[in-house]
Amino acid sequence: MATITEISSLVGWISSELTGLASSRCVGRTFHKNGRGRRGARPNATVGLSVRSMRAAERWDDLTEEIGAPLCSDKLNALHEFQLSVPFGETRLAPDFHRKTKIVCTVGPSTNTREMIWKLAEEGMNVARLNMSHGDHESHQKIIDLVKEYNYQHKDNVIAVMLDTKGPEVRSGDLPQPLLLKEGQEFNFTIKRGVSSEDTVSVNYDDFVNDVEVGDVLLVDGGMMSLAVRAKTPDTVKCTAIDGGELKSRRHLNVRGKSATLPSITEKDWEDIKFGVDNKVDFFAVSFVKDAKAIHELKEFLRSCHADIHIIPKIESADSIPNLQAIISASDGAMVARGDLGAELPIEDVPLLQEEIIRTCRSMQKPVIVATNMLESMINHPTPTRAEVSDIAIAVKEGADAIMLSGETAHGKYPLKAVKVMHNVAMTTESTVPSDILHTTAAAIQTGYCGDISQGHISAMFALHATNMANTLGAPIIVFTQTGSMPILLSHFRPSSTIFAFTNQERVKQRLALYHGVLPIHMQFYEDADETFSRAIKHLMNLKYLKQGESVTLVRSGTSSIWRSEFTHHIQVRKVQD
């Protein structure tokens, strides 16, 4: 059976062949020996631009987002259409080029020590994932404490923590030893507890018999084995093996094209969520979300706990696809969990669904993670397959905020090599992808909004112009934020340079670790804005991110501006001085 990686790589190759003529977008681009593409740039200049709107009615201590209400997807799409249709100037790759696509690493038996977590961070891990399907609270507590220790000792790097719930998985029961099933062999699954024989094993889900029908196809571990349902009794599903294999204890079961009628958040999940709240994790990845109801329920619980934790639904069930817009709209992002998605739906649909989920998240300013099988072969081998390398590159080109390693870093033999491969492939791909960000006029954007201008719309125009200015000058962006909203909006427009996001809020710093192109840094702000700017620039120079003579784009904005009581947007381009 083809893996998700192989299918994605094939679709990506076909797509590139069909769209080869689109490379005309890269006309005039030159490639250097290191594979990095550059465009011609306008001469550097010192530019100051202020965009001011209505005074904010909110007081300083109101919990007002920096950029106002988020834009709806159709208005953000209008922005993208104008970007592509109204060219203005050239974009050059900034000299501060860093990897922008973030890496999520699952921490498990191969990496749950202090030494390995430090090494994962050095190789490029941005988010540590806790898989609650394995381990207990004691083992996960150890990992959380180690990540917190790392963050405390390394002020100029940050690792966020993502708790991934187990979800309502349907699994087979325990077997004294693996069973080898051959093609055509009859085998049964029963809801009776404790059954384990040569032809029958228990399942952990009481409604399993009601959920399946004669003619359905059962997939074991996402398709490593498959069986056809030929009959059923009140307590047993009788099957015939289509693709045989070795059946082990507690294997994951899917029904092709169907989702189990179980709640998305189980009793175990709620206990794990409370554990995450107590430990102030940064993200909850929620398994097998089928609709927005589960997201609203979890958000209400988090509000009752006063917990500032973002929710990332895992799109992995057949029922989630018709509800995709509503799920992502209610959430803080999404994960393309391709394993179970490819089990419940035709595997050839997965690459198309991946592209759709990424596009939907980006239209809503939400981060998106591509996961499962990205470097699966590196669990046991020191080098990846060529299809896996292509799979990573495709996810990067499609605009994913982050790419994820699961078994590769949790229990694989070569976890550090896997992270290094992912880092190198993402870096190389990013350095050769032309920027889609083109200048447009404020009047054109205003037309796209049909006259409906709000603080959020003005913020979007501001972020677009700040991005265009930074791209034209080849300058990194330095943004000052208290809520993280403006760095997130800047990230949405994908500037070619790094977004250095300075914040005085540790929780905001942690959360921004997931966003494309954002390098979050904690710093106390001073009453004098220029003093804060100077200290931020000096800090980046000390870290060798900037050097004398380079240009930087300074951004401050918001309905609750850091240094002004009014709703103000300000862009300033400066030369770095000693």
Disulfide bonds with the S-S distance in Angstrom:
none
